[in-house]
Amino acid sequence: MPIADKVAAAKKMGEFLQAVITHGGFKLKYRITVDPPIAEQREWEHPEILVEFAGPDSGLLLERGGELLRSFELLGTEILRLQGNEHEKIWFDCKNFRSLRIEELQMAARAAAEKVRATAGARPRLRPAWVVAIGLSAVLYVPHRMNKRAAQQRQLADQVAAPGQTLPAD
């Protein structure tokens, strides 16, 4: 379902962003576009409102994989009271981050597909069952999880086990 009044939604978004930028002390400018044009290779994306940021603090928006940018976008969808399936109607972008991230994901998908094609028809190499069983028993064996002191005490107890046996001097 499209946003009923896109111009009113854009104004509301502008008021929200102005408050966040002013009170947050960010050095950012933004541009809000209603019904932005979309590149041909991305016709499956149809945002109704696009918010683009620029300015000296742009790097802050893009740190940690664009975490702050995505946070602003989420708050924007909450301000407009959009349902979960309507979140794609509003985009926030900075320094073409969204397009670059989509290209990065497409390259990773192509590389994975190429790897699958290259190994298609090849028989997988499986380990014999006894190797897997030995590996599991080694992982499940508890003494390796003991701390160093407990391991030393256990060694000492094993050495003391035989009566009349002398312990080696340290």
TORKOL-4160 file (C-alpha; in steps of 0.2 Angstrom, whole numbers, padded with zeros to 4 digits, m for minus):
170
<pt num="1" X="0000" Y="0000" Z="0000"/>
<pt num="2" X="0008" Y="0017" Z="m0005"/>
<pt num="3" X="0010" Y="0031" Z="0007"/>
<pt num="4" X="m0006" Y="0041" Z="0006"/>
<pt num="5" X="0001" Y="0059" Z="0006"/>
<pt num="6" X="0020" Y="0058" Z="0001"/>
<pt num="7" X="0022" Y="0077" Z="0002"/>
<pt num="8" X="0016" Y="0078" Z="0020"/>
<pt num="9" X="0026" Y="0062" Z="0024"/>
<pt num="10" X="0042" Y="0071" Z="0017"/>
<pt num="11" X="0038" Y="0086" Z="0027"/>
<pt num="12" X="0036" Y="0076" Z="0043"/>
<pt num="13" X="0052" Y="0067" Z="0039"/>
<pt num="14" X="0061" Y="0084" Z="0036"/>
<pt num="15" X="0055" Y="0090" Z="0053"/>
<pt num="16" X="0061" Y="0074" Z="0062"/>
<pt num="17" X="0078" Y="0075" Z="0053"/>
<pt num="18" X="0081" Y="0094" Z="0057"/>
<pt num="19" X="0078" Y="0090" Z="0075"/>
<pt num="20" X="0090" Y="0075" Z="0076"/>
<pt num="21" X="0103" Y="0084" Z="0066"/>
<pt num="22" X="0102" Y="0100" Z="0077"/>
<pt num="23" X="0101" Y="0092" Z="0094"/>
<pt num="24" X="0113" Y="0078" Z="0089"/>
<pt num="25" X="0126" Y="0091" Z="0084"/>
<pt num="26" X="0129" Y="0083" Z="0067"/>
<pt num="27" X="0137" Y="0093" Z="0053"/>
<pt num="28" X="0125" Y="0086" Z="0039"/>
<pt num="29" X="0114" Y="0092" Z="0026"/>
<pt num="30" X="0100" Y="0081" Z="0018"/>
<pt num="31" X="0089" Y="0081" Z="0003"/>
<pt num="32" X="0072" Y="0073" Z="0003"/>
<pt num="33" X="0065" Y="0067" Z="m0014"/>
<pt num="34" X="0048" Y="0061" Z="m0017"/>
<pt num="35" X="0046" Y="0047" Z="m0031"/>
<pt num="36" X="0065" Y="0047" Z="m0035"/>
<pt num="37" X="0070" Y="0040" Z="m0052"/>
<pt num="38" X="0078" Y="0023" Z="m0050"/>
<pt num="39" X="0092" Y="0016" Z="m0061"/>
<pt num="40" X="0086" Y="0003" Z="m0074"/>
<pt num="41" X="0096" Y="m0012" Z="m0067"/>
<pt num="42" X="0087" Y="m0009" Z="m0051"/>
<pt num="43" X="0069" Y="m0009" Z="m0057"/>
<pt num="44" X="0064" Y="m0021" Z="m0043"/>
<pt num="45" X="0066" Y="m0006" Z="m0030"/>
<pt num="46" X="0053" Y="0007" Z="m0029"/>
<pt num="47" X="0055" Y="0019" Z="m0015"/>
<pt num="48" X="0043" Y="0033" Z="m0013"/>
<pt num="49" X="0054" Y="0044" Z="m0002"/>
<pt num="50" X="0073" Y="0045" Z="m0004"/>
<pt num="51" X="0083" Y="0055" Z="0009"/>
<pt num="52" X="0101" Y="0058" Z="0004"/>
<pt num="53" X="0114" Y="0065" Z="0017"/>
<pt num="54" X="0130" Y="0074" Z="0014"/>
<pt num="55" X="0142" Y="0084" Z="0024"/>
<pt num="56" X="0158" Y="0083" Z="0036"/>
<pt num="57" X="0149" Y="0070" Z="0047"/>
<pt num="58" X="0145" Y="0058" Z="0033"/>
<pt num="59" X="0158" Y="0046" Z="0039"/>
<pt num="60" X="0149" Y="0044" Z="0055"/>
<pt num="61" X="0133" Y="0038" Z="0046"/>
<pt num="62" X="0143" Y="0025" Z="0037"/>
<pt num="63" X="0154" Y="0018" Z="0051"/>
<pt num="64" X="0151" Y="0000" Z="0056"/>
<pt num="65" X="0142" Y="m0005" Z="0039"/>
<pt num="66" X="0131" Y="0011" Z="0040"/>
<pt num="67" X="0123" Y="0007" Z="0057"/>
<pt num="68" X="0119" Y="0025" Z="0061"/>
<pt num="69" X="0111" Y="0027" Z="0043"/>
<pt num="70" X="0101" Y="0012" Z="0045"/>
<pt num="71" X="0095" Y="0018" Z="0063"/>
<pt num="72" X="0090" Y="0035" Z="0056"/>
<pt num="73" X="0080" Y="0025" Z="0042"/>
<pt num="74" X="0072" Y="0014" Z="0055"/>
<pt num="75" X="0067" Y="0029" Z="0066"/>
<pt num="76" X="0060" Y="0038" Z="0050"/>
<pt num="77" X="0049" Y="0023" Z="0046"/>
<pt num="78" X="0043" Y="0023" Z="0064"/>
<pt num="79" X="0039" Y="0042" Z="0063"/>
<pt num="80" X="0028" Y="0039" Z="0048"/>
<pt num="81" X="0020" Y="0023" Z="0056"/>
<pt num="82" X="0025" Y="0012" Z="0042"/>
<pt num="83" X="0021" Y="m0007" Z="0044"/>
<pt num="84" X="0036" Y="m0019" Z="0043"/>
<pt num="85" X="0032" Y="m0024" Z="0025"/>
<pt num="86" X="0032" Y="m0005" Z="0020"/>
<pt num="87" X="0049" Y="m0001" Z="0026"/>
<pt num="88" X="0056" Y="m0002" Z="0008"/>
<pt num="89" X="0046" Y="0013" Z="0004"/>
<pt num="90" X="0058" Y="0025" Z="0012"/>
<pt num="91" X="0077" Y="0025" Z="0009"/>
<pt num="92" X="0091" Y="0034" Z="0017"/>
<pt num="93" X="0107" Y="0035" Z="0008"/>
<pt num="94" X="0124" Y="0044" Z="0010"/>
<pt num="95" X="0138" Y="0044" Z="m0002"/>
<pt num="96" X="0129" Y="0031" Z="m0013"/>
<pt num="97" X="0131" Y="0018" Z="0001"/>
<pt num="98" X="0116" Y="0008" Z="m0004"/>
<pt num="99" X="0121" Y="0006" Z="m0022"/>
<pt num="100" X="0139" Y="0001" Z="m0017"/>
<pt num="101" X="0132" Y="m0012" Z="m0004"/>
<pt num="102" X="0120" Y="m0019" Z="m0017"/>
<pt num="103" X="0135" Y="m0021" Z="m0029"/>
<pt num="104" X="0146" Y="m0029" Z="m0016"/>
<pt num="105" X="0132" Y="m0042" Z="m0012"/>
<pt num="106" X="0129" Y="m0045" Z="m0030"/>
<pt num="107" X="0148" Y="m0049" Z="m0033"/>
<pt num="108" X="0148" Y="m0060" Z="m0018"/>
<pt num="109" X="0133" Y="m0070" Z="m0025"/>
<pt num="110" X="0141" Y="m0071" Z="m0042"/>
<pt num="111" X="0157" Y="m0078" Z="m0034"/>
<pt num="112" X="0147" Y="m0091" Z="m0024"/>
<pt num="113" X="0138" Y="m0096" Z="m0039"/>
<pt num="114" X="0154" Y="m0098" Z="m0049"/>
<pt num="115" X="0161" Y="m0108" Z="m0035"/>
<pt num="116" X="0146" Y="m0120" Z="m0035"/>
<pt num="117" X="0147" Y="m0121" Z="m0054"/>
<pt num="118" X="0166" Y="m0125" Z="m0053"/>
<pt num="119" X="0162" Y="m0139" Z="m0041"/>
<pt num="120" X="0147" Y="m0146" Z="m0049"/>
<pt num="121" X="0148" Y="m0164" Z="m0053"/>
<pt num="122" X="0163" Y="m0166" Z="m0041"/>
<pt num="123" X="0160" Y="m0179" Z="m0028"/>
<pt num="124" X="0162" Y="m0173" Z="m0010"/>
<pt num="125" X="0176" Y="m0179" Z="0000"/>
<pt num="126" X="0169" Y="m0187" Z="0016"/>
<pt num="127" X="0178" Y="m0192" Z="0031"/>
<pt num="128" X="0177" Y="m0210" Z="0037"/>
<pt num="129" X="0164" Y="m0212" Z="0051"/>
<pt num="130" X="0178" Y="m0218" Z="0063"/>
<pt num="131" X="0188" Y="m0201" Z="0060"/>
<pt num="132" X="0172" Y="m0192" Z="0064"/>
<pt num="133" X="0169" Y="m0202" Z="0080"/>
<pt num="134" X="0186" Y="m0199" Z="0086"/>
<pt num="135" X="0185" Y="m0181" Z="0083"/>
<pt num="136" X="0168" Y="m0180" Z="0093"/>
<pt num="137" X="0175" Y="m0190" Z="0107"/>
<pt num="138" X="0190" Y="m0178" Z="0108"/>
<pt num="139" X="0178" Y="m0163" Z="0109"/>
<pt num="140" X="0167" Y="m0171" Z="0122"/>
<pt num="141" X="0181" Y="m0176" Z="0133"/>
<pt num="142" X="0179" Y="m0165" Z="0148"/>
<pt num="143" X="0197" Y="m0165" Z="0156"/>
<pt num="144" X="0203" Y="m0153" Z="0142"/>
<pt num="145" X="0191" Y="m0140" Z="0150"/>
<pt num="146" X="0199" Y="m0141" Z="0167"/>
<pt num="147" X="0209" Y="m0126" Z="0172"/>
<pt num="148" X="0228" Y="m0128" Z="0174"/>
<pt num="149" X="0228" Y="m0131" Z="0193"/>
<pt num="150" X="0215" Y="m0144" Z="0192"/>
<pt num="151" X="0225" Y="m0153" Z="0179"/>
<pt num="152" X="0241" Y="m0152" Z="0190"/>
<pt num="153" X="0231" Y="m0159" Z="0205"/>
<pt num="154" X="0224" Y="m0174" Z="0194"/>
<pt num="155" X="0242" Y="m0178" Z="0188"/>
<pt num="156" X="0248" Y="m0178" Z="0206"/>
<pt num="157" X="0234" Y="m0189" Z="0211"/>
<pt num="158" X="0238" Y="m0201" Z="0197"/>
<pt num="159" X="0257" Y="m0202" Z="0203"/>
<pt num="160" X="0252" Y="m0205" Z="0221"/>
<pt num="161" X="0241" Y="m0219" Z="0216"/>
<pt num="162" X="0253" Y="m0233" Z="0219"/>
<pt num="163" X="0258" Y="m0235" Z="0237"/>
<pt num="164" X="0277" Y="m0236" Z="0241"/>
<pt num="165" X="0281" Y="m0226" Z="0225"/>
<pt num="166" X="0292" Y="m0211" Z="0227"/>
<pt num="167" X="0287" Y="m0195" Z="0219"/>
<pt num="168" X="0300" Y="m0186" Z="0208"/>
<pt num="169" X="0307" Y="m0170" Z="0216"/>
<pt num="170" X="0303" Y="m0153" Z="0208"/>
